């Protein structure tokens, strides 16, 4: 096998109470990538469709991640990377993570899987470092592993896979404005009160318990953010109104997806999710902002091989 085509999924990171440590994988939103061997002993980004992104290898997250992976292996093989970007850059649903994770996943497959999927996370994180200035794993980990991921530690890196309750659905609204991750990180406070930190720890612990016990009510009560949402929500048009609409239509919880501007509503079951999606769509149609709206299950597999 000298060529592989993959689907690299979008992700929702932070999930309110888990800034930089928690994320989940979406099922029907993502990029398609074709990676093939070349005889030039170099990594090349040969094609990008759907988005205006750099073809220069060292300026593209997929190229940077691939080069970091190959350098660690001491492998000088060359690869061509084609990306069909269906996740818009700056959307808040893991656009850079999908490209970076997809590149290392595919090359690992073409090389006969010298590393496990979880061992690929640090190399995909190098793509995130290029994109945001911070090598975070809360998007690349669920993209690679599927389901929910928890980053217990960054030094040393330790990522845990968490269970996925069967009835969980995610509605994602993407207002078509761009918020760069670097900018959204720059406005965050570097210190928080002990009271807020304690509340946040309690919510994160409860959310993990809820995933293990499929306790949907507890899961919903845990989707509270005392630290990041109050600051970042001012960048998202009609955030407070959307949160109220989600609650009025039986969403379990509502928050900012990654660094925004996308927002997510967690729902129990298809019927509730459709109800939330319809209400959000009706509200946002009356505003002078273009948007995309997605309804997805939780993708337990992560990156998928298409051919």
N, C-alpha and C positions, 0 to 999 in steps of 0.2 A: 504494500500500500504506500503510494507516494503522494496521495492527495486525500483530503478529508473535508467534508462540508458539515458545519455544525449550526445549531441554534443556541445562541448565548443569551440567557434571559435577563430581563429587567429585575430589579430588586427594590424593596422598600427598607431603608435603613433607619436606625434609631428607635423606631416604633415608640415614640414618645418618651418612655422612661429609660431607654437604653442608648444614650448618645455615644456613638463610636464603638459600641460593643454588641449591638443587637441588630439583626436584619432578617428578612425573609425573602423568598424567591417567588417570582410571579410565573404564571403558567403559559400565558398566551401573548405576552409582550416581550420582544427581544430582537436582537440583531441576528443576521445570518452571515457566516464567514466561511470562506474557502481558503484553506492553507495547503500549499503544495511545496514539495522539495524543489530547490534549484541547484545548479552546479557551480554557482558563483561564490559559495561559502560566505554569503551575507544575507541578512534579513532585510527584505524589501517590502514596503507597503505599495502594492502595484495598482490598487484600485479602491476608491471609496465612493460609494453612491449613497444618496439620501441626505448627506450632510457635507458641509464645506469644512473639512478637517485636513491637517497637514499630512502630506505623503512622505515627508522626511522621516526616516526611521526614528531618529533621536528626538523628534518632536511629537511623536504619536505614541499614545499609551500602549497600544498593542506591540509596537516595535520595541519600546523600552522594556516591557515585560518579557518579551521573547528573548531579547539579547541578555537580560539578566539571568534567565533560566539556562540558556545555552552556555553562558560564561561559567556558571556554577558547575555545570556538568563537564566543562572542559571540552565541549563539542563544537566543532567548527563548520558543521553542516549549514547550508543555506536554505532559507524558506521564503516563499512569496505569500503575502497575506492580502486577501481581498475582503473588504468589509462592506456589507449592505446595511447601512445604519438606519434602523427603524426606531431606535430610541434617540430622541433629540438631545444634543449636548446641552448641559445646563438645565435639564428637566427635573432633576431630583430623584430619578428612578434608576440610577446606576448606569448611565451611558458609558462613562469611562471604564467602569468595572466590567461591563459586558465585553468590551473590546480586549481589555487586558487579560481577563480570565479566559476568554475564548482562545486567545493566541497561545497561552501556555498549555491549556488543556489539549488543543489540537496537536501542537508540536510534540507533547508528551506521548500522545497516541501514535503519531507517525514514527516516533523513536522506539516504539515497543514498550511503552510505559515504564521507564526507569524509576519514576517516582509515583507514589500514591497521589490521589487527587488532593488530599489534605496537605501534602508536602508542596503543592504548587502555590499555595496561598501567598507565601512571602514574595514570590516573583510577580504575581499579579498585583500585589501591593505596591511594587515599584512603579507601575503605571499610574496608580492613584497618587503616588508622591509627585509625579510629573503634573497631574491634572490639578491637584489642590494644594500642593506643598506639604501634604501630610500623608504618610503611608498607613492609612486606616484599612481595616479588614471587614468592616460591617456590611459592605456590598459584595466584595469579591468572594468572601467565604460562602454566603448562601448561593451565589451564582454557581460556584464550583460544587458545593455539597448538596444543594437543594434544601428545601424546608426552612426551618429556623436555625440560625447560628448565633452562638454567644461567644464573644471573645473574652475569655477569663483573664488573659494576660497578654500584653504586647512584648514584654521583656522578661522571660522568653515568651515567644508566641505560643499560645494555647487556645485552640478554638474547639468548642463543644457543639455537637449537633443536638437539637432539642426536638421533642415529638411535635407532630402537627395534628391537632384535632380535625376530624374528617369534615366537619360542616363549615369550617372557616372559609370565608370569601373576602376579597378585597376590592373595593371600588376606589379607583385612582382618578382624580381630576388633575389635568395638567393645563393650567392657564398658559397660553403660548407667549410667555415672556421668559427671559433668561435671567437666572440668578446664578452667578459663578460661585462655586464652592469656596474659593479663596476669599471672596467678598463676604459671603455669609458667615464664614468662620471669623473674619476680622472684627465683626461687631459683637462677638460673644464676650461676656465678662470672664475674666481669668480667675475669679474667686467667687464662691457662693457661700451663703450662710449655712451654718451647721443644721439649722432647722429644715431648710430646703433639701439639703443633702440627705438627711435622715428620711424624709418623705420619699425622695427619689429611690433610695436603696430599698425601702419597703415595697414600693411599687414594682421594682425590677424583680425582687425575690418572689413576690406574689405572682407576677406574670409567668415566671418559670414554673412555679407550682401549678398554675392554671393550665399550662401546656401539657404537663405530665398527667393531669387528672381530667382533662377535657372539661374544665369548669369554665363555661363561657361567661357567666356573670362575673366571676372573679377576674377573668381575662379583661373584660371590658372595664371594670373598676380600676384595673392596674394601668391602663393606657392614659396616664396622667403625667404631664411634664412640667415640673416646677422650675426648670433651669433654662432650657433653650427656647421652647415655644414662646414664652412671653416676649422674647427679644426678636426672634426671627419672624413671628407672625405678622409684624407690621409691614414686612416686605411683600406679603401675599394679599392680593385684592380680595376683599370680602371674606377674610378668614373667619371672623367671628360669626358672621351670618351663616356660612357653610357649616360650621361646627354645630350651630343650633339646628339647622335643617337635618343634619345627620342624626342628631339625638332625637328629634321629633319623629323620625322615620325608623326607629328601632335599631340604629347602628350600635354595635357594642362599644365603639370608641372612634375617635377622630383625631388626626394630628397631621404634622408636616412630614412629608416623605423626604428623607435625607436632608439636604440643605434647601429644599424647595425649588421652584414654586409649587411643585406638585403636592397635593394633600391626599390623604388616604382615609377611608372609612372601613373599619373592620366590621364584618357582618356575620351573622349565623344563618347559613342556608341560602339557597338561590333566591327564594321569594323575597326575603328581607333585603338582600343585596340589590335585586332589581328595583325594589321600591326606593332605596336610597339613591341608586343611580338615576332613576327617573326624576326624583325631586331635585337633585343637584343639577341635572341637565336643564330642567325647566327654569330654575333660578338663574343659572349662568347664561342662558340664551338671551336673557333680557339685558345683559351687560355688554358693553362695547369691547369685549375681549374675546378673541378666538381661543378655542380650547379643544383638548382631546379628553375623552372619557373612556376608561377601561374598567371592565369587570373581570376578575380573574380568581381562579382557585390558587391554592398554594402548591407550587411545583416542588414535589419531593425529590425529584431526580437531579435537578440542576441542569447543566449544559447537556444538550442532546445531540447525538450524531444523526445527521440527516442522510448522508451517503458517503 
